[in-house]
């Protein structure tokens, strides 16, 4: 039984990693927002992106902060 629990934990962790580090072009805005939200990337590192793209990322980070605040 313990082996199944370990397997389920590993599957869940793999899923979280796959979602967090999804580098498909269509997911880059979300990926950067997630990394900024987690404190793994500073927004200043994205200075070379177009302002519109940075604004999208800031909106998503703001949403994540509100979402996490609501969960507490």
The first five atom37 places (N, CA, C, CB, O) and aatype in JSON, in Angstrom:
{
  "aatype": [20, 20, 20, 20, 20, 20, 20, 20, 20, 20, 20, 20, 20, 20, 20, 20, 20, 20, 20, 20, 20, 20, 20, 20, 20, 20, 20, 20, 20, 20, 20, 20, 20, 20, 20, 20, 20, 20, 20, 20, 20, 20, 20, 20, 20, 20, 20, 20, 20, 20, 20, 20, 20, 20, 20, 20, 20, 20, 20, 20, 20, 20, 20, 20, 20, 20, 20, 20, 20, 20, 20, 20],
  "atom_mask": [
    [1, 1, 1, 1, 1],
    [1, 1, 1, 1, 1],
    [1, 1, 1, 1, 1],
    [1, 1, 1, 1, 1],
    [1, 1, 1, 1, 1],
    [1, 1, 1, 1, 1],
    [1, 1, 1, 1, 1],
    [1, 1, 1, 1, 1],
    [1, 1, 1, 1, 1],
    [1, 1, 1, 1, 1],
    [1, 1, 1, 1, 1],
    [1, 1, 1, 1, 1],
    [1, 1, 1, 1, 1],
    [1, 1, 1, 1, 1],
    [1, 1, 1, 1, 1],
    [1, 1, 1, 1, 1],
    [1, 1, 1, 1, 1],
    [1, 1, 1, 1, 1],
    [1, 1, 1, 1, 1],
    [1, 1, 1, 1, 1],
    [1, 1, 1, 1, 1],
    [1, 1, 1, 1, 1],
    [1, 1, 1, 1, 1],
    [1, 1, 1, 1, 1],
    [1, 1, 1, 1, 1],
    [1, 1, 1, 1, 1],
    [1, 1, 1, 1, 1],
    [1, 1, 1, 1, 1],
    [1, 1, 1, 1, 1],
    [1, 1, 1, 1, 1],
    [1, 1, 1, 1, 1],
    [1, 1, 1, 1, 1],
    [1, 1, 1, 1, 1],
    [1, 1, 1, 1, 1],
    [1, 1, 1, 1, 1],
    [1, 1, 1, 1, 1],
    [1, 1, 1, 1, 1],
    [1, 1, 1, 1, 1],
    [1, 1, 1, 1, 1],
    [1, 1, 1, 1, 1],
    [1, 1, 1, 1, 1],
    [1, 1, 1, 1, 1],
    [1, 1, 1, 1, 1],
    [1, 1, 1, 1, 1],
    [1, 1, 1, 1, 1],
    [1, 1, 1, 1, 1],
    [1, 1, 1, 1, 1],
    [1, 1, 1, 1, 1],
    [1, 1, 1, 1, 1],
    [1, 1, 1, 1, 1],
    [1, 1, 1, 1, 1],
    [1, 1, 1, 1, 1],
    [1, 1, 1, 1, 1],
    [1, 1, 1, 1, 1],
    [1, 1, 1, 1, 1],
    [1, 1, 1, 1, 1],
    [1, 1, 1, 1, 1],
    [1, 1, 1, 1, 1],
    [1, 1, 1, 1, 1],
    [1, 1, 1, 1, 1],
    [1, 1, 1, 1, 1],
    [1, 1, 1, 1, 1],
    [1, 1, 1, 1, 1],
    [1, 1, 1, 1, 1],
    [1, 1, 1, 1, 1],
    [1, 1, 1, 1, 1],
    [1, 1, 1, 1, 1],
    [1, 1, 1, 1, 1],
    [1, 1, 1, 1, 1],
    [1, 1, 1, 1, 1],
    [1, 1, 1, 1, 1],
    [1, 1, 1, 1, 1]
  ],
  "atom_positions": [
    [[0.82, -1.19, 0.0], [0.0, 0.0, 0.0], [0.87, 1.25, 0.0], [-0.94, 0.0, 1.2], [0.55, 2.22, -0.7]],
    [[1.95, 1.25, 0.77], [2.84, 2.41, 0.86], [3.46, 2.73, -0.5], [3.94, 2.15, 1.9], [3.68, 3.9, -0.82]],
    [[3.73, 1.71, -1.3], [4.3, 1.91, -2.63], [3.35, 2.73, -3.5], [4.61, 0.56, -3.3], [3.8, 3.58, -4.26]],
    [[2.04, 2.48, -3.39], [1.05, 3.23, -4.18], [1.01, 4.68, -3.74], [-0.33, 2.6, -4.04], [0.86, 5.57, -4.57]],
    [[1.15, 4.91, -2.45], [1.15, 6.28, -1.93], [2.35, 7.05, -2.47], [1.17, 6.27, -0.38], [2.21, 8.2, -2.89]],
    [[3.5, 6.43, -2.46], [4.71, 7.06, -2.99], [4.53, 7.34, -4.48], [5.95, 6.15, -2.76], [4.88, 8.42, -4.95]],
    [[4.0, 6.4, -5.21], [3.76, 6.57, -6.65], [2.82, 7.72, -6.93], [3.21, 5.3, -7.25], [3.04, 8.49, -7.86]],
    [[1.77, 7.85, -6.13], [0.81, 8.94, -6.3], [1.46, 10.29, -5.99], [-0.43, 8.72, -5.4], [1.23, 11.27, -6.69]],
    [[2.27, 10.33, -4.93], [2.97, 11.57, -4.59], [3.92, 11.98, -5.71], [3.75, 11.39, -3.28], [3.99, 13.16, -6.07]],
    [[4.64, 11.04, -6.27], [5.56, 11.34, -7.37], [4.8, 11.83, -8.61], [6.39, 10.1, -7.72], [5.25, 12.76, -9.28]],
    [[3.66, 11.22, -8.91], [2.86, 11.63, -10.06], [2.36, 13.07, -9.86], [1.66, 10.67, -10.26], [2.41, 13.88, -10.79]],
    [[1.89, 13.39, -8.65], [1.39, 14.72, -8.35], [2.51, 15.77, -8.46], [0.77, 14.76, -6.94], [2.3, 16.84, -9.02]],
    [[3.69, 15.45, -7.94], [4.82, 16.36, -8.02], [5.25, 16.58, -9.47], [6.0, 15.83, -7.2], [5.57, 17.7, -9.86]],
    [[5.25, 15.52, -10.26], [5.61, 15.64, -11.67], [4.63, 16.55, -12.39], [5.65, 14.25, -12.33], [5.02, 17.36, -13.23]],
    [[3.35, 16.41, -12.08], [2.32, 17.24, -12.69], [2.53, 18.71, -12.33], [0.92, 16.78, -12.24], [2.42, 19.58, -13.19]],
    [[2.84, 18.99, -11.07], [3.09, 20.36, -10.63], [4.3, 20.96, -11.37], [3.32, 20.4, -9.11], [4.26, 22.11, -11.79]],
    [[5.34, 20.18, -11.51], [6.55, 20.65, -12.21], [6.24, 20.89, -13.67], [7.7, 19.64, -12.06], [6.65, 21.91, -14.23]],
    [[5.53, 19.98, -14.3], [5.18, 20.13, -15.72], [4.34, 21.39, -15.94], [4.42, 18.9, -16.22], [4.51, 22.08, -16.94]],
    [[3.42, 21.68, -15.02], [2.59, 22.87, -15.16], [3.39, 24.14, -14.91], [1.41, 22.81, -14.2], [3.23, 25.13, -15.62]],
    [[4.25, 24.11, -13.91], [5.03, 25.29, -13.55], [6.02, 25.66, -14.64], [5.76, 25.07, -12.24], [6.26, 26.84, -14.89]],
    [[6.6, 24.69, -15.28], [7.64, 24.95, -16.27], [7.18, 24.57, -17.66], [8.91, 24.19, -15.91], [7.89, 23.87, -18.39]],
    [[6.01, 25.04, -18.04], [5.43, 24.82, -19.36], [5.95, 25.92, -20.27], [3.86, 24.8, -19.32], [5.51, 27.07, -20.16]],
    [[6.87, 25.59, -21.18], [7.53, 26.59, -22.0], [6.93, 26.73, -23.39], [8.98, 26.25, -22.13], [7.56, 27.31, -24.28]],
    [[5.71, 26.22, -23.59], [5.07, 26.46, -24.88], [4.83, 27.96, -25.02], [3.72, 25.66, -25.01], [4.54, 28.63, -24.04]],
    [[4.95, 28.47, -26.23], [4.82, 29.91, -26.45], [3.5, 30.43, -25.89], [4.92, 30.22, -27.94], [3.46, 31.51, -25.3]],
    [[2.43, 29.67, -26.09], [1.12, 30.12, -25.62], [1.04, 30.21, -24.1], [0.05, 29.17, -26.13], [0.12, 30.83, -23.57]],
    [[1.98, 29.6, -23.38], [1.95, 29.57, -21.92], [3.04, 30.42, -21.28], [2.09, 28.15, -21.44], [3.16, 30.45, -20.05]],
    [[3.83, 31.13, -22.09], [4.96, 31.87, -21.53], [4.52, 32.98, -20.57], [5.78, 32.47, -22.64], [5.16, 33.18, -19.53]],
    [[3.46, 33.7, -20.9], [2.99, 34.76, -20.01], [2.64, 34.17, -18.64], [1.76, 35.49, -20.62], [3.06, 34.7, -17.61]],
    [[1.9, 33.1, -18.65], [1.54, 32.45, -17.39], [2.79, 31.92, -16.67], [0.54, 31.29, -17.64], [2.92, 32.06, -15.46]],
    [[3.71, 31.33, -17.42], [4.93, 30.79, -16.82], [5.77, 31.86, -16.15], [5.75, 30.08, -17.88], [6.24, 31.67, -15.03]],
    [[5.96, 32.99, -16.84], [6.72, 34.08, -16.24], [6.0, 34.63, -15.01], [6.96, 35.21, -17.27], [6.63, 34.92, -13.99]],
    [[4.68, 34.77, -15.1], [3.91, 35.28, -13.96], [4.06, 34.34, -12.75], [2.42, 35.43, -14.33], [4.24, 34.79, -11.62]],
    [[4.0, 33.05, -13.0], [4.15, 32.07, -11.92], [5.53, 32.18, -11.27], [3.92, 30.62, -12.45], [5.65, 32.15, -10.05]],
    [[6.56, 32.3, -12.09], [7.93, 32.39, -11.56], [8.12, 33.68, -10.75], [8.95, 32.34, -12.7], [8.78, 33.66, -9.72]],
    [[7.55, 34.78, -11.23], [7.63, 36.04, -10.48], [6.86, 35.9, -9.17], [7.07, 37.22, -11.32], [7.34, 36.29, -8.11]],
    [[5.67, 35.35, -9.25], [4.83, 35.17, -8.06], [5.52, 34.32, -7.0], [3.49, 34.53, -8.44], [5.39, 34.59, -5.8]],
    [[6.25, 33.33, -7.43], [6.96, 32.45, -6.49], [8.27, 33.06, -6.0], [7.24, 31.12, -7.14], [8.92, 32.51, -5.11]],
    [[8.66, 34.2, -6.57], [9.9, 34.85, -6.16], [11.13, 34.25, -6.81], [10.03, 34.79, -4.68], [12.25, 34.5, -6.35]],
    [[10.95, 33.46, -7.86], [12.08, 32.82, -8.52], [12.68, 33.69, -9.63], [11.65, 31.49, -9.1], [13.82, 33.47, -10.05]],
    [[11.91, 34.68, -10.1], [12.37, 35.59, -11.14], [11.92, 36.99, -10.73], [11.82, 35.2, -12.56], [10.81, 37.16, -10.23]],
    [[12.77, 37.97, -10.95], [12.41, 39.35, -10.68], [11.86, 39.96, -11.96], [13.64, 40.15, -10.15], [12.38, 39.7, -13.05]],
    [[10.82, 40.77, -11.84], [10.2, 41.37, -13.02], [11.21, 42.16, -13.85], [9.05, 42.28, -12.6], [11.06, 42.24, -15.07]],
    [[12.21, 42.72, -13.21], [13.22, 43.49, -13.93], [13.96, 42.64, -14.97], [14.22, 44.08, -12.94], [14.48, 43.16, -15.95]],
    [[14.0, 41.34, -14.74], [14.67, 40.44, -15.69], [13.93, 40.36, -17.02], [14.8, 39.05, -15.08], [14.48, 39.87, -18.0]],
    [[12.69, 40.83, -17.05], [11.87, 40.76, -18.26], [11.83, 42.1, -19.0], [10.46, 40.31, -17.92], [10.95, 42.33, -19.83]],
    [[12.76, 42.97, -18.68], [12.77, 44.32, -19.24], [12.81, 44.35, -20.77], [13.96, 45.09, -18.69], [12.35, 45.31, -21.38]],
    [[13.34, 43.33, -21.37], [13.46, 43.31, -22.84], [12.15, 42.93, -23.54], [14.54, 42.33, -23.24], [12.04, 43.08, -24.75]],
    [[11.18, 42.46, -22.79], [9.89, 42.12, -23.39], [9.12, 43.4, -23.73], [9.05, 41.23, -22.45], [9.36, 44.44, -23.13]],
    [[8.23, 43.3, -24.68], [7.38, 44.44, -25.03], [6.53, 44.84, -23.82], [6.48, 44.11, -26.24], [6.16, 43.99, -23.01]],
    [[6.24, 46.12, -23.72], [5.45, 46.63, -22.58], [4.11, 45.92, -22.47], [5.23, 48.14, -22.72], [3.66, 45.61, -21.37]],
    [[3.46, 45.66, -23.59], [2.16, 44.98, -23.56], [2.28, 43.6, -22.93], [1.58, 44.87, -24.98], [1.4, 43.19, -22.16]],
    [[3.35, 42.88, -23.25], [3.56, 41.53, -22.68], [3.85, 41.64, -21.18], [4.74, 40.8, -23.4], [3.34, 40.85, -20.39]],
    [[4.67, 42.62, -20.79], [4.94, 42.82, -19.36], [3.68, 43.19, -18.6], [6.01, 43.9, -19.16], [3.49, 42.76, -17.46]],
    [[2.82, 44.0, -19.22], [1.55, 44.37, -18.58], [0.67, 43.13, -18.38], [0.8, 45.42, -19.44], [0.04, 42.98, -17.33]],
    [[0.64, 42.24, -19.37], [-0.11, 40.98, -19.23], [0.43, 40.16, -18.06], [-0.03, 40.15, -20.53], [-0.34, 39.61, -17.28]],
    [[1.74, 40.1, -17.95], [2.38, 39.33, -16.87], [2.04, 39.96, -15.52], [3.92, 39.26, -17.08], [1.71, 39.25, -14.57]],
    [[2.13, 41.29, -15.43], [1.79, 41.97, -14.16], [0.35, 41.71, -13.76], [2.04, 43.48, -14.27], [0.06, 41.51, -12.58]],
    [[-0.57, 41.73, -14.73], [-1.98, 41.44, -14.42], [-2.14, 40.03, -13.87], [-2.85, 41.62, -15.68], [-2.89, 39.8, -12.92]],
    [[-1.43, 39.1, -14.48], [-1.55, 37.71, -14.02], [-0.95, 37.53, -12.63], [-0.88, 36.76, -15.01], [-1.49, 36.8, -11.8]],
    [[0.18, 38.2, -12.37], [0.79, 38.15, -11.04], [-0.19, 38.74, -10.01], [2.15, 38.91, -11.01], [-0.36, 38.2, -8.92]],
    [[-0.81, 39.84, -10.36], [-1.79, 40.47, -9.48], [-2.95, 39.51, -9.18], [-2.32, 41.78, -10.1], [-3.39, 39.4, -8.04]],
    [[-3.43, 38.84, -10.21], [-4.49, 37.86, -10.02], [-4.05, 36.75, -9.06], [-4.92, 37.25, -11.38], [-4.8, 36.35, -8.17]],
    [[-2.82, 36.26, -9.25], [-2.31, 35.18, -8.39], [-2.23, 35.63, -6.94], [-0.92, 34.72, -8.88], [-2.55, 34.86, -6.03]],
    [[-1.81, 36.88, -6.72], [-1.73, 37.4, -5.35], [-3.12, 37.48, -4.73], [-1.06, 38.79, -5.34], [-3.3, 37.1, -3.57]],
    [[-4.1, 37.98, -5.49], [-5.47, 38.05, -4.97], [-6.01, 36.66, -4.69], [-6.39, 38.78, -5.95], [-6.65, 36.42, -3.66]],
    [[-5.74, 35.73, -5.61], [-6.23, 34.36, -5.45], [-5.63, 33.73, -4.18], [-5.86, 33.5, -6.7], [-6.34, 33.1, -3.39]],
    [[-4.35, 33.91, -3.99], [-3.7, 33.32, -2.82], [-4.15, 34.0, -1.52], [-2.17, 33.41, -2.96], [-4.25, 33.35, -0.48]],
    [[-4.42, 35.29, -1.58], [-4.92, 36.01, -0.41], [-6.29, 35.52, -0.01], [-4.96, 37.5, -0.68], [-6.62, 35.49, 1.18]],
    [[-7.09, 35.13, -1.0], [-8.44, 34.65, -0.72], [-8.42, 33.26, -0.08], [-9.28, 34.62, -2.01], [-9.34, 32.89, 0.63]],
    [[-7.35, 32.51, -0.34], [-7.26, 31.14, 0.18], [-6.84, 31.12, 1.64], [-6.27, 30.33, -0.65], [-7.1, 30.15, 2.34]],
    [[-6.2, 32.19, 2.11], [-5.67, 32.19, 3.47], [-6.74, 32.33, 4.51], [-4.68, 33.28, 3.65], [-6.45, 32.34, 5.7]]
  ]
}
